[in-house]
């Protein structure tokens, strides 16, 4: 027989506090309020047909292909249909506001900051021993061993090991400065000299340097970056007051009333 465990809204709020998630949640709430305020001032509205498309996109993004999948997902996340629509509307409002603010700024910003969008496809093994890393580096240079063989021998994480240490396509800002400097100065394909960081000794194979193109995907990326910077600037101009005590008392009162 399965046991029953009751979790209240008071428990959830307490866990959020104990998990130190309040700052992230406060920022997310502030972002939503700032977007709503700015959209209203700009006269941006969400039409019913747009909202339906946004909801469909949200379902597709979460692989909710059937009605029962959607209901199960809503139950899992404790969302009502109205809250699901609010989520879709918030996403759409952010996209429309970003487009309103930055559609004509994407191209000049991209070309002024093109170096920031250069990317590299890299493989990586992080070792504890610098001498071993150097030995493996020179063996790679001499063709005595492949990077895939090194990955199989020295990567502990099963998924990363199966992928041969592939870390994906990363931009300069996604890498540590000392690693980025070496990666983007090399002539791929090939390994770069091992780099020591607090995490360990990084042995990296650079497969390809990818020059950025201003296609639709890149436009979305640049606009997202501009919008994120704008949001940060907006938040810095507001004094955010967080009142958890009154909310905690209200929640506690409701829980006590339920139990009475």
PALUMLO-383485 format. One record per residue (C-alpha): chain; residue number from 1; x, y, z. Coordinates in Angstrom, 3 decimals, always signed. Each point is the difference from the previous one (the first is absolute). Example, Ala and Ser with C-alpha at 12.3 -4.5 7.8 and 13.67 -1.06 7.14 Angstrom:
<sites>
<site><chaine>A</chaine><num>1</num><east>+12.300</east><north>-4.500</north><up>+7.800</up></site>
<site><chaine>A</chaine><num>2</num><east>+1.370</east><north>+3.440</north><up>-0.660</up></site>
</sites>
This chain:
<sites>
<site><chaine>A</chaine><num>1</num><east>+0.000</east><north>+0.000</north><up>+0.000</up></site>
<site><chaine>A</chaine><num>2</num><east>+1.407</east><north>+3.381</north><up>-1.036</up></site>
<site><chaine>A</chaine><num>3</num><east>+0.501</east><north>+2.702</north><up>+2.602</up></site>
<site><chaine>A</chaine><num>4</num><east>-1.490</east><north>+3.473</north><up>-0.319</up></site>
<site><chaine>A</chaine><num>5</num><east>+2.035</east><north>+3.169</north><up>+0.357</up></site>
<site><chaine>A</chaine><num>6</num><east>-1.761</east><north>+3.362</north><up>+0.179</up></site>
<site><chaine>A</chaine><num>7</num><east>+1.842</east><north>+3.086</north><up>-1.261</up></site>
<site><chaine>A</chaine><num>8</num><east>-1.581</east><north>+3.409</north><up>+0.570</up></site>
<site><chaine>A</chaine><num>9</num><east>+0.598</east><north>+3.406</north><up>-1.540</up></site>
<site><chaine>A</chaine><num>10</num><east>+1.759</east><north>+0.939</north><up>+3.254</up></site>
<site><chaine>A</chaine><num>11</num><east>+2.395</east><north>-2.945</north><up>-0.497</up></site>
<site><chaine>A</chaine><num>12</num><east>+0.668</east><north>+1.071</north><up>-3.580</up></site>
<site><chaine>A</chaine><num>13</num><east>+0.716</east><north>+3.616</north><up>+0.948</up></site>
<site><chaine>A</chaine><num>14</num><east>+2.307</east><north>-1.146</north><up>+2.791</up></site>
<site><chaine>A</chaine><num>15</num><east>+1.871</east><north>-2.338</north><up>-2.366</up></site>
<site><chaine>A</chaine><num>16</num><east>+0.438</east><north>+2.789</north><up>-2.532</up></site>
<site><chaine>A</chaine><num>17</num><east>+1.574</east><north>+2.104</north><up>+2.752</up></site>
<site><chaine>A</chaine><num>18</num><east>+2.175</east><north>-2.858</north><up>+1.289</up></site>
<site><chaine>A</chaine><num>19</num><east>+1.166</east><north>-0.747</north><up>-3.564</up></site>
<site><chaine>A</chaine><num>20</num><east>+1.139</east><north>+3.632</north><up>-0.315</up></site>
<site><chaine>A</chaine><num>21</num><east>-2.161</east><north>+0.430</north><up>-3.099</up></site>
<site><chaine>A</chaine><num>22</num><east>-1.666</east><north>+3.244</north><up>+1.089</up></site>
<site><chaine>A</chaine><num>23</num><east>+2.404</east><north>+2.348</north><up>-1.890</up></site>
<site><chaine>A</chaine><num>24</num><east>-0.533</east><north>-1.849</north><up>-3.308</up></site>
<site><chaine>A</chaine><num>25</num><east>-3.765</east><north>-0.048</north><up>+0.498</up></site>
<site><chaine>A</chaine><num>26</num><east>-0.062</east><north>+3.688</north><up>+0.931</up></site>
<site><chaine>A</chaine><num>27</num><east>+1.917</east><north>+0.834</north><up>-3.173</up></site>
<site><chaine>A</chaine><num>28</num><east>-2.377</east><north>-2.103</north><up>-2.115</up></site>
<site><chaine>A</chaine><num>29</num><east>-3.012</east><north>+1.742</north><up>+1.544</up></site>
<site><chaine>A</chaine><num>30</num><east>+1.600</east><north>+3.416</north><up>-0.498</up></site>
<site><chaine>A</chaine><num>31</num><east>+0.753</east><north>-0.873</north><up>-3.647</up></site>
<site><chaine>A</chaine><num>32</num><east>-3.630</east><north>-0.988</north><up>-0.598</up></site>
<site><chaine>A</chaine><num>33</num><east>-1.360</east><north>+3.178</north><up>+1.596</up></site>
<site><chaine>A</chaine><num>34</num><east>+2.459</east><north>+2.243</north><up>-1.849</up></site>
<site><chaine>A</chaine><num>35</num><east>-0.846</east><north>-1.646</north><up>-3.337</up></site>
<site><chaine>A</chaine><num>36</num><east>-3.737</east><north>+0.380</north><up>+0.628</up></site>
<site><chaine>A</chaine><num>37</num><east>+0.434</east><north>+3.666</north><up>+0.972</up></site>
<site><chaine>A</chaine><num>38</num><east>+2.221</east><north>+0.815</north><up>-2.989</up></site>
<site><chaine>A</chaine><num>39</num><east>-2.330</east><north>-1.824</north><up>-2.416</up></site>
<site><chaine>A</chaine><num>40</num><east>-2.995</east><north>+1.969</north><up>+1.302</up></site>
<site><chaine>A</chaine><num>41</num><east>+1.855</east><north>+3.304</north><up>-0.398</up></site>
<site><chaine>A</chaine><num>42</num><east>+1.012</east><north>-0.978</north><up>-3.548</up></site>
<site><chaine>A</chaine><num>43</num><east>-3.577</east><north>-0.953</north><up>-0.877</up></site>
<site><chaine>A</chaine><num>44</num><east>+0.932</east><north>-3.621</north><up>-0.649</up></site>
<site><chaine>A</chaine><num>45</num><east>-2.912</east><north>-2.417</north><up>+0.247</up></site>
<site><chaine>A</chaine><num>46</num><east>-0.416</east><north>-3.733</north><up>-0.462</up></site>
<site><chaine>A</chaine><num>47</num><east>-2.748</east><north>-1.021</north><up>-2.402</up></site>
<site><chaine>A</chaine><num>48</num><east>-2.005</east><north>-3.187</north><up>+0.555</up></site>
<site><chaine>A</chaine><num>49</num><east>+1.379</east><north>-1.664</north><up>-3.157</up></site>
<site><chaine>A</chaine><num>50</num><east>+3.555</east><north>+0.861</north><up>+1.091</up></site>
<site><chaine>A</chaine><num>51</num><east>-0.643</east><north>-1.444</north><up>+3.447</up></site>
<site><chaine>A</chaine><num>52</num><east>-1.280</east><north>-3.243</north><up>-1.520</up></site>
<site><chaine>A</chaine><num>53</num><east>+3.158</east><north>-0.323</north><up>-2.116</up></site>
<site><chaine>A</chaine><num>54</num><east>+2.178</east><north>+0.754</north><up>+3.049</up></site>
<site><chaine>A</chaine><num>55</num><east>-1.822</east><north>-2.674</north><up>+2.012</up></site>
<site><chaine>A</chaine><num>56</num><east>+0.457</east><north>-2.499</north><up>-2.852</up></site>
<site><chaine>A</chaine><num>57</num><east>+3.739</east><north>+0.842</north><up>-0.125</up></site>
<site><chaine>A</chaine><num>58</num><east>+0.256</east><north>-0.481</north><up>+3.764</up></site>
<site><chaine>A</chaine><num>59</num><east>-1.657</east><north>-3.415</north><up>-0.255</up></site>
<site><chaine>A</chaine><num>60</num><east>+2.323</east><north>-0.971</north><up>-2.850</up></site>
<site><chaine>A</chaine><num>61</num><east>+3.075</east><north>+1.171</north><up>+1.929</up></site>
<site><chaine>A</chaine><num>62</num><east>-1.012</east><north>-2.293</north><up>+2.881</up></site>
<site><chaine>A</chaine><num>63</num><east>-0.911</east><north>-2.885</north><up>-2.307</up></site>
<site><chaine>A</chaine><num>64</num><east>-3.673</east><north>+0.177</north><up>+0.988</up></site>
<site><chaine>A</chaine><num>65</num><east>-1.393</east><north>-1.567</north><up>-3.154</up></site>
<site><chaine>A</chaine><num>66</num><east>-3.175</east><north>-1.446</north><up>+1.475</up></site>
<site><chaine>A</chaine><num>67</num><east>-2.686</east><north>+1.506</north><up>+2.240</up></site>
<site><chaine>A</chaine><num>68</num><east>+0.777</east><north>-2.525</north><up>+2.742</up></site>
<site><chaine>A</chaine><num>69</num><east>+3.679</east><north>+0.977</north><up>-0.159</up></site>
<site><chaine>A</chaine><num>70</num><east>-0.959</east><north>+3.633</north><up>+0.574</up></site>
<site><chaine>A</chaine><num>71</num><east>-2.251</east><north>-0.846</north><up>+2.950</up></site>
<site><chaine>A</chaine><num>72</num><east>+2.719</east><north>-2.156</north><up>+1.574</up></site>
<site><chaine>A</chaine><num>73</num><east>+2.570</east><north>+2.790</north><up>-0.459</up></site>
<site><chaine>A</chaine><num>74</num><east>-2.327</east><north>+2.577</north><up>+1.552</up></site>
<site><chaine>A</chaine><num>75</num><east>-0.639</east><north>-2.294</north><up>+2.963</up></site>
<site><chaine>A</chaine><num>76</num><east>+3.718</east><north>-0.633</north><up>+0.463</up></site>
<site><chaine>A</chaine><num>77</num><east>+0.716</east><north>+3.739</north><up>+0.098</up></site>
<site><chaine>A</chaine><num>78</num><east>-3.161</east><north>+0.871</north><up>+1.959</up></site>
<site><chaine>A</chaine><num>79</num><east>-1.177</east><north>+2.366</north><up>-2.727</up></site>
<site><chaine>A</chaine><num>80</num><east>-3.565</east><north>+0.811</north><up>-0.940</up></site>
<site><chaine>A</chaine><num>81</num><east>-1.027</east><north>+0.513</north><up>-3.635</up></site>
<site><chaine>A</chaine><num>82</num><east>-0.181</east><north>+3.742</north><up>+0.716</up></site>
<site><chaine>A</chaine><num>83</num><east>+3.547</east><north>-0.030</north><up>+1.393</up></site>
<site><chaine>A</chaine><num>84</num><east>+1.218</east><north>-1.922</north><up>-3.050</up></site>
<site><chaine>A</chaine><num>85</num><east>-1.510</east><north>+2.719</north><up>-2.188</up></site>
<site><chaine>A</chaine><num>86</num><east>+1.646</east><north>+2.654</north><up>+2.189</up></site>
<site><chaine>A</chaine><num>87</num><east>+3.359</east><north>-1.746</north><up>-0.496</up></site>
<site><chaine>A</chaine><num>88</num><east>-0.508</east><north>+0.002</north><up>-3.770</up></site>
<site><chaine>A</chaine><num>89</num><east>-1.091</east><north>+3.642</north><up>+0.084</up></site>
<site><chaine>A</chaine><num>90</num><east>+3.049</east><north>+1.015</north><up>+2.075</up></site>
<site><chaine>A</chaine><num>91</num><east>+2.363</east><north>-1.708</north><up>-2.468</up></site>
<site><chaine>A</chaine><num>92</num><east>-1.753</east><north>+1.640</north><up>-2.952</up></site>
<site><chaine>A</chaine><num>93</num><east>-0.046</east><north>+3.434</north><up>+1.630</up></site>
<site><chaine>A</chaine><num>94</num><east>+3.745</east><north>-0.224</north><up>+0.654</up></site>
<site><chaine>A</chaine><num>95</num><east>+0.646</east><north>-0.974</north><up>-3.641</up></site>
<site><chaine>A</chaine><num>96</num><east>-2.172</east><north>+2.832</north><up>-1.338</up></site>
<site><chaine>A</chaine><num>97</num><east>+1.600</east><north>+2.550</north><up>+2.313</up></site>
<site><chaine>A</chaine><num>98</num><east>+3.514</east><north>-1.167</north><up>-0.954</up></site>
<site><chaine>A</chaine><num>99</num><east>-0.914</east><north>+0.347</north><up>-3.665</up></site>
<site><chaine>A</chaine><num>100</num><east>-1.487</east><north>+3.463</north><up>+0.622</up></site>
<site><chaine>A</chaine><num>101</num><east>+3.115</east><north>+1.195</north><up>+1.807</up></site>
<site><chaine>A</chaine><num>102</num><east>+2.782</east><north>-1.641</north><up>-1.988</up></site>
<site><chaine>A</chaine><num>103</num><east>-1.114</east><north>-1.160</north><up>-3.461</up></site>
<site><chaine>A</chaine><num>104</num><east>+1.887</east><north>+2.859</north><up>-1.670</up></site>
<site><chaine>A</chaine><num>105</num><east>+3.021</east><north>-0.306</north><up>+2.303</up></site>
<site><chaine>A</chaine><num>106</num><east>+0.860</east><north>-3.675</north><up>-0.581</up></site>
<site><chaine>A</chaine><num>107</num><east>+2.020</east><north>+0.436</north><up>-3.186</up></site>
<site><chaine>A</chaine><num>108</num><east>+2.249</east><north>+2.902</north><up>+1.118</up></site>
<site><chaine>A</chaine><num>109</num><east>+0.549</east><north>-1.636</north><up>+3.403</up></site>
<site><chaine>A</chaine><num>110</num><east>+0.941</east><north>-3.317</north><up>-1.618</up></site>
<site><chaine>A</chaine><num>111</num><east>+2.601</east><north>+1.537</north><up>-2.313</up></site>
<site><chaine>A</chaine><num>112</num><east>+1.451</east><north>+2.159</north><up>+2.788</up></site>
<site><chaine>A</chaine><num>113</num><east>+0.299</east><north>-3.049</north><up>+2.296</up></site>
<site><chaine>A</chaine><num>114</num><east>+0.570</east><north>-2.743</north><up>-2.555</up></site>
<site><chaine>A</chaine><num>115</num><east>+3.007</east><north>-1.424</north><up>+1.847</up></site>
<site><chaine>A</chaine><num>116</num><east>-2.239</east><north>-0.816</north><up>+2.972</up></site>
<site><chaine>A</chaine><num>117</num><east>-2.059</east><north>-2.313</north><up>-2.205</up></site>
<site><chaine>A</chaine><num>118</num><east>+2.881</east><north>-1.979</north><up>-1.479</up></site>
<site><chaine>A</chaine><num>119</num><east>-0.369</east><north>-3.553</north><up>+1.317</up></site>
<site><chaine>A</chaine><num>120</num><east>+2.119</east><north>-3.122</north><up>+0.309</up></site>
<site><chaine>A</chaine><num>121</num><east>-0.924</east><north>-3.677</north><up>-0.051</up></site>
<site><chaine>A</chaine><num>122</num><east>+2.121</east><north>-1.551</north><up>+2.733</up></site>
<site><chaine>A</chaine><num>123</num><east>+0.737</east><north>-3.283</north><up>+1.761</up></site>
<site><chaine>A</chaine><num>124</num><east>+1.383</east><north>+0.054</north><up>+3.525</up></site>
<site><chaine>A</chaine><num>125</num><east>+1.494</east><north>-2.271</north><up>+2.644</up></site>
<site><chaine>A</chaine><num>126</num><east>+0.706</east><north>+1.439</north><up>+3.456</up></site>
<site><chaine>A</chaine><num>127</num><east>+2.876</east><north>-1.717</north><up>+1.813</up></site>
<site><chaine>A</chaine><num>128</num><east>+1.534</east><north>+0.298</north><up>+3.466</up></site>
<site><chaine>A</chaine><num>129</num><east>+3.610</east><north>-0.480</north><up>-1.115</up></site>
<site><chaine>A</chaine><num>130</num><east>+1.720</east><north>+2.708</north><up>-2.080</up></site>
<site><chaine>A</chaine><num>131</num><east>+2.882</east><north>-2.305</north><up>-0.974</up></site>
<site><chaine>A</chaine><num>132</num><east>-2.473</east><north>-2.590</north><up>-1.292</up></site>
<site><chaine>A</chaine><num>133</num><east>-1.874</east><north>+2.691</north><up>-1.919</up></site>
<site><chaine>A</chaine><num>134</num><east>+3.242</east><north>+1.137</north><up>-1.669</up></site>
<site><chaine>A</chaine><num>135</num><east>+0.945</east><north>-3.580</north><up>-0.842</up></site>
<site><chaine>A</chaine><num>136</num><east>-3.400</east><north>-0.591</north><up>-1.618</up></site>
<site><chaine>A</chaine><num>137</num><east>+0.224</east><north>+3.339</north><up>-1.845</up></site>
<site><chaine>A</chaine><num>138</num><east>+3.319</east><north>-0.930</north><up>-1.624</up></site>
<site><chaine>A</chaine><num>139</num><east>-1.292</east><north>-3.485</north><up>-0.804</up></site>
<site><chaine>A</chaine><num>140</num><east>-2.917</east><north>+1.662</north><up>-1.796</up></site>
<site><chaine>A</chaine><num>141</num><east>+2.392</east><north>+2.256</north><up>-1.922</up></site>
<site><chaine>A</chaine><num>142</num><east>+2.038</east><north>-3.024</north><up>-1.083</up></site>
<site><chaine>A</chaine><num>143</num><east>-3.106</east><north>-1.958</north><up>-0.997</up></site>
<site><chaine>A</chaine><num>144</num><east>+0.752</east><north>-2.729</north><up>+2.527</up></site>
<site><chaine>A</chaine><num>145</num><east>-3.470</east><north>+0.225</north><up>+1.535</up></site>
<site><chaine>A</chaine><num>146</num><east>-3.360</east><north>+1.462</north><up>-0.967</up></site>
<site><chaine>A</chaine><num>147</num><east>-2.087</east><north>+2.341</north><up>+2.125</up></site>
<site><chaine>A</chaine><num>148</num><east>-2.811</east><north>-2.576</north><up>-0.019</up></site>
<site><chaine>A</chaine><num>149</num><east>+2.381</east><north>-2.526</north><up>+1.619</up></site>
<site><chaine>A</chaine><num>150</num><east>+0.984</east><north>+2.554</north><up>+2.655</up></site>
<site><chaine>A</chaine><num>151</num><east>-3.666</east><north>+0.716</north><up>+0.702</up></site>
<site><chaine>A</chaine><num>152</num><east>-0.772</east><north>-3.712</north><up>+0.403</up></site>
<site><chaine>A</chaine><num>153</num><east>+2.863</east><north>-0.445</north><up>+2.455</up></site>
<site><chaine>A</chaine><num>154</num><east>-0.249</east><north>+3.135</north><up>+2.127</up></site>
<site><chaine>A</chaine><num>155</num><east>-3.600</east><north>+1.274</north><up>+0.067</up></site>
<site><chaine>A</chaine><num>156</num><east>-2.032</east><north>-1.334</north><up>+2.907</up></site>
<site><chaine>A</chaine><num>157</num><east>-3.422</east><north>+1.326</north><up>-1.023</up></site>
<site><chaine>A</chaine><num>158</num><east>-1.597</east><north>-2.730</north><up>-2.175</up></site>
<site><chaine>A</chaine><num>159</num><east>-1.972</east><north>+2.325</north><up>-2.290</up></site>
<site><chaine>A</chaine><num>160</num><east>+2.947</east><north>+2.323</north><up>-0.599</up></site>
<site><chaine>A</chaine><num>161</num><east>+2.281</east><north>-2.992</north><up>-0.517</up></site>
<site><chaine>A</chaine><num>162</num><east>-2.352</east><north>-1.460</north><up>-2.635</up></site>
<site><chaine>A</chaine><num>163</num><east>-0.002</east><north>+3.379</north><up>-1.744</up></site>
<site><chaine>A</chaine><num>164</num><east>+3.803</east><north>-0.054</north><up>-0.107</up></site>
<site><chaine>A</chaine><num>165</num><east>+0.238</east><north>+3.064</north><up>+2.242</up></site>
<site><chaine>A</chaine><num>166</num><east>-2.011</east><north>+2.165</north><up>-2.405</up></site>
<site><chaine>A</chaine><num>167</num><east>-0.943</east><north>+3.284</north><up>+1.705</up></site>
<site><chaine>A</chaine><num>168</num><east>-1.949</east><north>+1.405</north><up>-2.899</up></site>
<site><chaine>A</chaine><num>169</num><east>+0.263</east><north>+3.304</north><up>-1.833</up></site>
<site><chaine>A</chaine><num>170</num><east>+1.012</east><north>+2.766</north><up>+2.407</up></site>
<site><chaine>A</chaine><num>171</num><east>+0.540</east><north>+3.716</north><up>-0.400</up></site>
<site><chaine>A</chaine><num>172</num><east>+2.797</east><north>+2.019</north><up>+1.587</up></site>
<site><chaine>A</chaine><num>173</num><east>-2.234</east><north>+1.162</north><up>+2.875</up></site>
<site><chaine>A</chaine><num>174</num><east>-0.952</east><north>-3.591</north><up>+0.866</up></site>
<site><chaine>A</chaine><num>175</num><east>+3.626</east><north>-0.996</north><up>+0.615</up></site>
<site><chaine>A</chaine><num>176</num><east>+2.410</east><north>+1.051</north><up>+2.734</up></site>
<site><chaine>A</chaine><num>177</num><east>+2.071</east><north>+2.958</north><up>-1.301</up></site>
<site><chaine>A</chaine><num>178</num><east>+3.300</east><north>-1.938</north><up>+0.063</up></site>
<site><chaine>A</chaine><num>179</num><east>-1.597</east><north>-2.902</north><up>-1.876</up></site>
<site><chaine>A</chaine><num>180</num><east>-1.759</east><north>+2.261</north><up>-2.512</up></site>
<site><chaine>A</chaine><num>181</num><east>+3.252</east><north>+1.812</north><up>-0.819</up></site>
<site><chaine>A</chaine><num>182</num><east>+1.745</east><north>-3.272</north><up>-0.880</up></site>
<site><chaine>A</chaine><num>183</num><east>-2.974</east><north>-1.586</north><up>-1.796</up></site>
<site><chaine>A</chaine><num>184</num><east>-0.609</east><north>+2.922</north><up>-2.354</up></site>
<site><chaine>A</chaine><num>185</num><east>+3.703</east><north>+0.506</north><up>-0.699</up></site>
<site><chaine>A</chaine><num>186</num><east>+0.556</east><north>-3.565</north><up>-1.226</up></site>
<site><chaine>A</chaine><num>187</num><east>-0.132</east><north>-1.414</north><up>-3.522</up></site>
<site><chaine>A</chaine><num>188</num><east>-2.522</east><north>-2.867</north><up>+0.130</up></site>
<site><chaine>A</chaine><num>189</num><east>-0.384</east><north>-2.879</north><up>-0.061</up></site>
<site><chaine>A</chaine><num>190</num><east>+2.461</east><north>-0.676</north><up>+2.772</up></site>
<site><chaine>A</chaine><num>191</num><east>+0.789</east><north>+0.012</north><up>+3.704</up></site>
<site><chaine>A</chaine><num>192</num><east>+1.062</east><north>+3.017</north><up>+2.018</up></site>
<site><chaine>A</chaine><num>193</num><east>+2.566</east><north>-0.025</north><up>+2.802</up></site>
<site><chaine>A</chaine><num>194</num><east>-1.568</east><north>-1.194</north><up>+3.278</up></site>
<site><chaine>A</chaine><num>195</num><east>-1.401</east><north>+2.852</north><up>+2.085</up></site>
<site><chaine>A</chaine><num>196</num><east>-0.084</east><north>-0.051</north><up>+3.799</up></site>
<site><chaine>A</chaine><num>197</num><east>-3.057</east><north>+1.440</north><up>+1.764</up></site>
<site><chaine>A</chaine><num>198</num><east>-1.447</east><north>-0.581</north><up>+3.499</up></site>
<site><chaine>A</chaine><num>199</num><east>-2.113</east><north>-2.762</north><up>-1.569</up></site>
<site><chaine>A</chaine><num>200</num><east>+3.052</east><north>-1.958</north><up>-1.186</up></site>
<site><chaine>A</chaine><num>201</num><east>+2.218</east><north>-0.341</north><up>-3.063</up></site>
<site><chaine>A</chaine><num>202</num><east>-1.995</east><north>+0.485</north><up>-3.203</up></site>
<site><chaine>A</chaine><num>203</num><east>+1.087</east><north>-1.993</north><up>-3.043</up></site>
<site><chaine>A</chaine><num>204</num><east>-2.013</east><north>+1.380</north><up>-2.925</up></site>
<site><chaine>A</chaine><num>205</num><east>-0.399</east><north>-1.021</north><up>-3.621</up></site>
<site><chaine>A</chaine><num>206</num><east>-1.332</east><north>+2.785</north><up>-2.234</up></site>
<site><chaine>A</chaine><num>207</num><east>-1.930</east><north>-1.538</north><up>-2.871</up></site>
<site><chaine>A</chaine><num>208</num><east>-1.099</east><north>+3.177</north><up>-1.767</up></site>
<site><chaine>A</chaine><num>209</num><east>-0.212</east><north>+3.773</north><up>+0.334</up></site>
<site><chaine>A</chaine><num>210</num><east>-3.430</east><north>+1.112</north><up>-1.205</up></site>
<site><chaine>A</chaine><num>211</num><east>-0.297</east><north>+3.489</north><up>-1.417</up></site>
<site><chaine>A</chaine><num>212</num><east>-3.388</east><north>+1.568</north><up>+0.816</up></site>
<site><chaine>A</chaine><num>213</num><east>-2.594</east><north>+0.713</north><up>-2.665</up></site>
<site><chaine>A</chaine><num>214</num><east>-2.924</east><north>+2.358</north><up>+0.565</up></site>
<site><chaine>A</chaine><num>215</num><east>-2.697</east><north>-2.570</north><up>-0.760</up></site>
<site><chaine>A</chaine><num>216</num><east>-3.375</east><north>-0.277</north><up>+1.733</up></site>
<site><chaine>A</chaine><num>217</num><east>+1.409</east><north>-2.087</north><up>+2.861</up></site>
<site><chaine>A</chaine><num>218</num><east>+2.750</east><north>+2.561</north><up>+0.619</up></site>
<site><chaine>A</chaine><num>219</num><east>-2.522</east><north>+2.856</north><up>-0.117</up></site>
<site><chaine>A</chaine><num>220</num><east>-1.967</east><north>-1.693</north><up>+2.785</up></site>
<site><chaine>A</chaine><num>221</num><east>+3.213</east><north>-0.507</north><up>+2.010</up></site>
<site><chaine>A</chaine><num>222</num><east>+1.107</east><north>+3.638</north><up>-0.375</up></site>
<site><chaine>A</chaine><num>223</num><east>-3.465</east><north>+1.341</north><up>+0.816</up></site>
<site><chaine>A</chaine><num>224</num><east>-0.130</east><north>-2.234</north><up>+3.092</up></site>
<site><chaine>A</chaine><num>225</num><east>+3.366</east><north>+1.362</north><up>+1.136</up></site>
<site><chaine>A</chaine><num>226</num><east>-1.123</east><north>+3.602</north><up>-0.519</up></site>
<site><chaine>A</chaine><num>227</num><east>-3.275</east><north>-0.635</north><up>+1.798</up></site>
<site><chaine>A</chaine><num>228</num><east>+1.728</east><north>-1.708</north><up>+2.948</up></site>
<site><chaine>A</chaine><num>229</num><east>+2.372</east><north>+2.977</north><up>+0.361</up></site>
<site><chaine>A</chaine><num>230</num><east>-2.947</east><north>+2.395</north><up>-0.177</up></site>
<site><chaine>A</chaine><num>231</num><east>-1.833</east><north>-1.915</north><up>+2.738</up></site>
<site><chaine>A</chaine><num>232</num><east>+3.066</east><north>+0.125</north><up>+2.249</up></site>
<site><chaine>A</chaine><num>233</num><east>+0.252</east><north>+3.752</north><up>-0.520</up></site>
<site><chaine>A</chaine><num>234</num><east>-3.707</east><north>+0.425</north><up>+0.774</up></site>
<site><chaine>A</chaine><num>235</num><east>+0.249</east><north>-2.025</north><up>+3.214</up></site>
<site><chaine>A</chaine><num>236</num><east>+2.920</east><north>+2.130</north><up>+1.170</up></site>
<site><chaine>A</chaine><num>237</num><east>-2.244</east><north>+3.079</north><up>-0.104</up></site>
<site><chaine>A</chaine><num>238</num><east>-2.628</east><north>-1.514</north><up>+2.308</up></site>
<site><chaine>A</chaine><num>239</num><east>+0.020</east><north>-0.484</north><up>+3.751</up></site>
<site><chaine>A</chaine><num>240</num><east>-1.506</east><north>-3.470</north><up>+0.475</up></site>
<site><chaine>A</chaine><num>241</num><east>-1.777</east><north>-0.585</north><up>+3.294</up></site>
<site><chaine>A</chaine><num>242</num><east>-0.577</east><north>-3.638</north><up>+0.906</up></site>
<site><chaine>A</chaine><num>243</num><east>-2.659</east><north>-0.700</north><up>+2.633</up></site>
<site><chaine>A</chaine><num>244</num><east>+0.019</east><north>-3.664</north><up>+0.960</up></site>
<site><chaine>A</chaine><num>245</num><east>-1.228</east><north>+0.351</north><up>+3.564</up></site>
<site><chaine>A</chaine><num>246</num><east>-3.555</east><north>+1.126</north><up>-0.795</up></site>
<site><chaine>A</chaine><num>247</num><east>-0.256</east><north>-2.669</north><up>-2.697</up></site>
<site><chaine>A</chaine><num>248</num><east>+1.341</east><north>-2.666</north><up>+2.378</up></site>
<site><chaine>A</chaine><num>249</num><east>-2.536</east><north>+1.002</north><up>+2.652</up></site>
<site><chaine>A</chaine><num>250</num><east>-2.807</east><north>-0.077</north><up>-2.554</up></site>
<site><chaine>A</chaine><num>251</num><east>+1.012</east><north>-3.444</north><up>-1.222</up></site>
<site><chaine>A</chaine><num>252</num><east>+0.310</east><north>-1.296</north><up>+3.546</up></site>
<site><chaine>A</chaine><num>253</num><east>-3.463</east><north>+1.330</north><up>+0.872</up></site>
<site><chaine>A</chaine><num>254</num><east>-1.500</east><north>-1.703</north><up>-3.064</up></site>
<site><chaine>A</chaine><num>255</num><east>+1.664</east><north>-3.296</north><up>+0.919</up></site>
<site><chaine>A</chaine><num>256</num><east>-1.310</east><north>+0.200</north><up>+3.572</up></site>
<site><chaine>A</chaine><num>257</num><east>-3.509</east><north>+0.764</north><up>-1.271</up></site>
<site><chaine>A</chaine><num>258</num><east>+0.134</east><north>-3.050</north><up>-2.264</up></site>
<site><chaine>A</chaine><num>259</num><east>+0.995</east><north>-2.190</north><up>+2.924</up></site>
<site><chaine>A</chaine><num>260</num><east>-2.658</east><north>+1.458</north><up>+2.356</up></site>
</sites>
